[in-house]
Amino acid sequence: MAFNKNVYRTRYSIEQDSLPTQFFETPKDVIRSILEPGNNTFYKLYKILIERTGEVSPYLPEQFKTNCFKFDDGTLGCYVTLPNPESIMLCAAIVYVFSPSMNNNMFFTVETDEAMGRMTYKLCSIDEEKKRTVYGACNLNPTEIIHYIKAVYSRAK
């Protein structure tokens, strides 16, 4: 796909602002929406917001995948695979982590970065005040990322 600045700006805004804001404001609604069978929440959101700019969404429903997981302490999470990022600062995945009591929620991004002219990935989080924390480089392997997040989440509680 050719680089399109309207798609880039919209996607960046969704991943860095809309999704974390919505999660922290109404976490139960977000989780319910993610878990609703047959509802491709993320595809629909990207499509609607990109098309509002007058562009055609370049993404297909099958490019968005959601897998849920549970840590040993009962903490739950949803790993959302997004379409391949076209540029730096876009996300390859987002990860919602929440305790059953909903009082220790975290929003993580697996963002593209650039090192020595090639695309790499880094794990970041965005908190309720929109403060970003960068944890460092990561592989684009969901199992490894979830283990990394578990370590970060355990220290943050």
C-alpha positions, -999 to +999 in steps of 0.1 A: +000+000+000+013+034-009+018+059+020-013+080+025-010+109+051-048+110+058-048+073+066-016+076+086-029+106+107-062+088+113-047+055+122-022+073+145-050+092+162-070+060+168-041+040+182-025+068+203-056+087+215-090+072+208-084+036+219-066+044+252-090+072+261-121+050+255-105+022+275-098+043+305-131+061+304-153+030+300-132-001+304-162-025+308-178-013+276-145-016+257-140-052+269-176-061+263-173-048+227-140-066+221-154-099+234-187-098+215-188-128+191-187-118+155-182-082+161-151-069+144-149-037+165-115-026+154-121-031+117-154-011+119-137+017+139-108+021+115-131+019+084-155+045+098-128+070+109-107+067+078-137+071+055-147+103+074-115+118+059-128+111+024-103+082+019-112+045+013-100+023+041-072+001+028-078-026+055-098-058+055-116-074+084-093-104+085-063-081+092-077-075+127-074-104+152-081-105+189-068-131+213-075-130+250-052-143+278-051-146+315-022-143+339-018-166+369-030-139+393-064-136+374-054-105+354-070-106+320-059-092+287-067-089+250-040-089+224-052-071+192-032-077+160-036-048+136-029-045+099+008-042+090+019-007+099+029+014+069+052+038+088+069+045+121+048+053+152+019+031+140+010+000+159+014-036+149-007-045+180-024-031+210-028-049+243-055-043+269-047-055+304-072-053+332-077-068+366-111-084+374-118-054+397-110-030+369-088-009+392-054-018+376-059-013+339-031-008+314-030+000+277+000-012+257+011-006+222+036-025+200+048+003+178+070+005+148+103+023+152+133+027+129+168+016+137+196+019+111+172+023+082+150-007+090+116-012+108+118-024+143+092-027+172+090-013+207+067-019+236+050+012+250+021+020+273-002+050+275-018+058+309-050+076+318-033+110+316-020+101+281+015+098+294+036+075+272+062+051+286+086+033+263+098+000+276+122-009+248+126-030+218+106-062+213+101-089+187+068-091+169+059-124+187+026-123+206+038-149+232+070-130+239+052-096+240+026-110+266+055-123+288+071-089+285+038-072+294+033-095+324+067-085+338+059-048+333+024-051+347+036-070+378+060-042+386+034-015+380+007-029+403 
